Amino acid sequence: MTISLLPIISQADRFPYCPTGIAEGYIPFHLTLSDFQNDLPPIGLLCHDVVKEMRAVAEGIWKFEEDKETAQVRCVYFTESLVAKGGEEIGREGGRVVKLWKECGKFWGRLSGWRDECYAVYASSKSSGLIASSDPGIYGNVIFNLERSACPLFGVATFGVRMTAYEGEGENMKIWVPTRSKTKSTWPGKLDNSVSGGISAGSTPFETLLKECDEEASLPGAFIERYVKNAGVTTYFYITDEGFLQPEVSYVYDLPLPPSDSAEYIKLKPNDDEVESFSLLTIPEVIEALHADRFKPNCGLILVDFLIRHGFVTPETEPNLLEISSRMRKRLRVALPGV
């Protein structure tokens, strides 16, 4: 009997589907009040513990729209005066607040992993708070940058690249699988995708891929540019153990390596302290490791997507293929590039 891969997807996509897009217990976070009133996608989704702390430092930064009968917060949005000052000032104020929380020991499970790296935060491209531009570009609706470790506190979308490097085809295919360093602050010792990494503010997916390929796997840029194949995108909604939301977008790449006996062949090997080692696994070994919960959750999802795209998982072998496929490309219902 075939064991379904649906539990692998459920580890990464943990946010329950809700027709309105806002599950009970979470509050939409908008750039402006009119964005909320016009039913635009929010910047992010907040849990009540975060809203409580936002209230304590709200002056000049945030306002709270409350239900007139119940006094329950319906949405949180930035003050008109701060929005008028633009994204840099919004980012400074947001950065000041999360640094204060870190110094006070609040949300320690999140902020103790401080990265000194910022992610871009988006508003709906139709937001009343965006300054009109004749040529906004793909990323024209970035509104501010935020410390990476703080992003789940505000439930904003985060973005990364994930590449699967493999050798051979069909039953002879093998995948290069790294083991994460045991000193990493997140998911130490777990298996990962061949190359992966978060997209820092100001960087594009492909720029990030080239950087991570060099740093994590000793793969030069010219080699990647020659052999890598864009394989689309996955979207899924992770929830941390503390209840913070992480809507995630992964730009997916395949790297079919040249034959191992050719002059062009390059073996993956660690080039920093984030990867402990690389192993070349057969497809049955990868599937066994997936079922044994050895992969970091979102990395497992990416590999299931790879297995489907390369014909190893089919409607005849996977009874939950439709649900798996839909949950790997989920409508996140928060602001994204161009949305």
VOKOLMAR-915295 format. One line per 2 residues: number of its first residue (from 1); their letters; for each residue x, y, z of C-alpha. Coordinates in steps of 0.2 Angstrom, whole numbers. Example, Ala and Ser with C-alpha at 12.3 -4.5 7.8 and 13.67 -1.06 7.14 Angstrom:
% VOKOLMAR-915295
1	as	62/-22/39 | 68/-5/36
END
This chain:
% VOKOLMAR-915295
1	mt	0/0/0 | 7/17/-5
3	is	10/29/10 | 3/46/5
5	ll	15/61/5 | 1/73/11
7	pi	8/73/29 | 24/81/22
9	is	14/95/14 | 4/97/30
11	qa	20/100/40 | 24/116/29
13	dr	6/122/25 | -2/123/42
15	fp	-14/137/41 | -32/132/40
17	yc	-42/137/24 | -55/150/28
19	pt	-66/157/14 | -64/175/20
21	gi	-45/173/21 | -44/178/39
23	ae	-44/164/52 | -52/167/69
25	gy	-39/173/81 | -29/184/68
27	ip	-31/202/64 | -27/210/47
29	fh	-12/222/47 | -14/236/33
31	lt	-5/251/27 | -20/262/28
33	ls	-37/261/35 | -45/263/18
35	df	-36/248/12 | -45/238/25
37	qn	-62/246/21 | -59/242/2
39	dl	-55/224/6 | -38/224/-1
41	pp	-25/210/4 | -17/215/21
43	ig	2/217/24 | 1/203/36
45	ll	-9/194/49 | -7/198/68
47	ch	-10/187/83 | -18/195/99
49	dv	-2/194/109 | 7/205/96
51	vk	-7/217/95 | -6/220/113
53	em	12/224/112 | 9/236/97
55	ra	-4/245/108 | 9/249/121
57	va	21/258/108 | 8/264/96
59	eg	9/282/97 | 13/290/80
61	iw	15/273/72 | -1/262/72
63	kf	-20/265/75 | -33/252/79
65	ee	-50/250/71 | -62/243/83
67	dk	-79/236/82 | -91/249/90
69	et	-101/236/99 | -88/223/105
71	aq	-73/234/106 | -63/220/97
73	vr	-49/226/86 | -54/223/68
75	cv	-38/229/60 | -22/238/63
77	yf	-15/251/51 | -1/264/51
79	te	-5/282/56 | -8/294/41
81	sl	7/305/46 | 19/291/46
83	va	13/284/29 | 15/302/22
85	kg	34/301/27 | 36/286/16
87	ge	44/268/17 | 61/273/24
89	ei	53/281/39 | 40/267/41
91	gr	55/255/41 | 65/265/54
93	eg	50/265/66 | 46/247/64
95	gr	64/243/66 | 65/253/82
97	vv	50/244/89 | 56/226/86
99	kl	74/231/93 | 65/237/109
101	wk	55/221/110 | 71/211/108
103	ec	80/221/122 | 65/219/133
105	gk	65/200/130 | 48/200/122
107	fw	44/187/109 | 61/179/113
109	gr	58/163/104 | 58/173/88
111	ls	69/188/91 | 83/178/99
113	gw	87/173/82 | 91/191/76
115	rd	99/191/59 | 104/209/56
117	ec	96/205/39 | 80/213/32
119	ya	66/206/21 | 55/217/10
121	vy	37/220/16 | 23/223/3
123	as	7/232/2 | -7/229/-11
125	sk	-2/238/-27 | -19/246/-25
127	ss	-15/253/-8 | -20/271/-5
129	gl	-3/273/4 | 8/269/-11
131	ia	15/284/-20 | 10/283/-38
133	ss	23/279/-51 | 23/278/-70
135	dp	34/263/-70 | 32/254/-53
137	gi	41/238/-59 | 38/220/-52
139	yg	43/226/-34 | 35/243/-35
141	nv	24/239/-20 | 37/236/-7
143	if	33/248/7 | 47/245/20
145	nl	60/233/26 | 60/223/42
147	er	72/212/52 | 70/194/46
149	sa	67/186/62 | 53/198/66
151	cp	43/195/50 | 32/181/58
153	lf	27/193/72 | 18/203/59
155	gv	12/188/48 | 20/196/32
157	at	25/186/17 | 43/180/16
159	fg	52/175/0 | 66/162/-4
161	vr	74/152/-17 | 75/133/-17
163	mt	85/123/-29 | 86/104/-32
165	ay	103/98/-40 | 102/80/-47
167	eg	111/68/-58 | 104/55/-70
169	eg	86/52/-76 | 72/40/-72
171	en	76/26/-60 | 94/31/-60
173	mk	91/49/-54 | 100/54/-38
175	iw	98/70/-28 | 111/80/-19
177	vp	104/83/-1 | 113/93/12
179	tr	113/91/31 | 111/107/40
181	sk	124/112/53 | 120/107/70
183	tk	125/124/76 | 111/133/65
185	st	98/142/76 | 84/134/66
187	wp	81/116/61 | 99/110/66
189	gk	104/93/59 | 89/92/47
191	ld	90/88/29 | 88/103/17
193	ns	86/107/-2 | 102/106/-12
195	vs	103/125/-11 | 91/137/-2
197	gg	90/154/6 | 79/169/10
199	is	78/184/-2 | 85/199/7
201	ag	78/216/4 | 84/224/-13
203	st	89/207/-20 | 80/197/-34
205	pf	77/178/-34 | 91/174/-46
207	et	103/185/-38 | 100/176/-22
209	ll	101/159/-30 | 118/164/-37
211	ke	124/170/-20 | 118/154/-11
213	cd	125/142/-23 | 142/149/-21
215	ee	141/150/-2 | 132/134/2
217	as	137/122/-12 | 153/129/-20
219	lp	144/131/-37 | 151/145/-47
221	ga	139/158/-55 | 144/154/-73
223	fi	140/136/-70 | 123/140/-63
225	er	118/152/-77 | 122/138/-90
227	yv	113/123/-82 | 100/129/-70
229	kn	81/128/-75 | 67/139/-68
231	ag	54/127/-61 | 41/140/-55
233	vt	35/144/-38 | 27/137/-23
235	ty	16/146/-10 | 11/139/7
237	fy	6/145/25 | 17/140/39
239	it	12/143/57 | 26/143/70
241	de	24/133/87 | 21/150/95
243	gf	6/153/84 | 14/166/72
245	lq	10/166/54 | 23/164/40
247	pe	15/165/23 | 30/159/12
249	vs	34/160/-7 | 48/149/-14
251	yv	55/152/-31 | 60/135/-37
253	yd	74/129/-48 | 81/113/-55
255	lp	99/110/-58 | 102/94/-69
257	lp	121/91/-67 | 131/86/-82
259	ps	138/68/-82 | 150/64/-68
261	ds	163/59/-80 | 162/75/-90
263	ae	174/90/-89 | 160/101/-84
265	yi	154/91/-69 | 155/99/-52
267	kl	152/90/-36 | 142/100/-22
269	kp	152/103/-7 | 150/115/8
271	nd	158/132/7 | 152/140/24
273	de	147/134/41 | 128/132/37
275	ve	130/115/29 | 138/100/38
277	sf	139/88/23 | 131/83/6
279	sl	124/66/2 | 119/59/-15
281	lt	103/50/-12 | 92/39/-24
283	ip	74/43/-26 | 68/29/-14
285	ev	80/36/-1 | 73/53/-3
287	ie	55/47/-1 | 60/36/14
289	al	69/52/22 | 53/62/19
291	ha	42/49/28 | 55/48/42
293	dr	53/67/45 | 71/70/42
295	fk	68/86/31 | 65/103/37
297	pn	46/105/33 | 46/118/19
299	cg	61/108/11 | 51/93/11
301	li	37/102/2 | 49/107/-12
303	lv	55/89/-14 | 37/83/-16
305	df	34/96/-29 | 50/90/-38
307	li	45/72/-37 | 28/76/-45
309	rh	36/87/-59 | 48/73/-63
311	gf	35/59/-64 | 39/50/-48
313	vt	23/54/-40 | 7/52/-51
315	pe	-12/51/-49 | -10/32/-49
317	te	2/32/-35 | -4/46/-24
319	pn	-22/46/-18 | -21/64/-12
321	ll	-12/72/-27 | -26/85/-30
323	ei	-25/91/-12 | -6/91/-12
325	ss	-5/101/-28 | -17/114/-22
327	rm	-9/116/-6 | 9/119/-13
329	rk	2/134/-23 | -10/141/-11
331	rl	-18/158/-12 | -10/167/3
333	rv	-22/181/4 | -8/194/10
335	al	0/207/-1 | 13/200/-13
337	pg	24/208/-27 | 12/216/-40
339	v	-4/211/-30
END
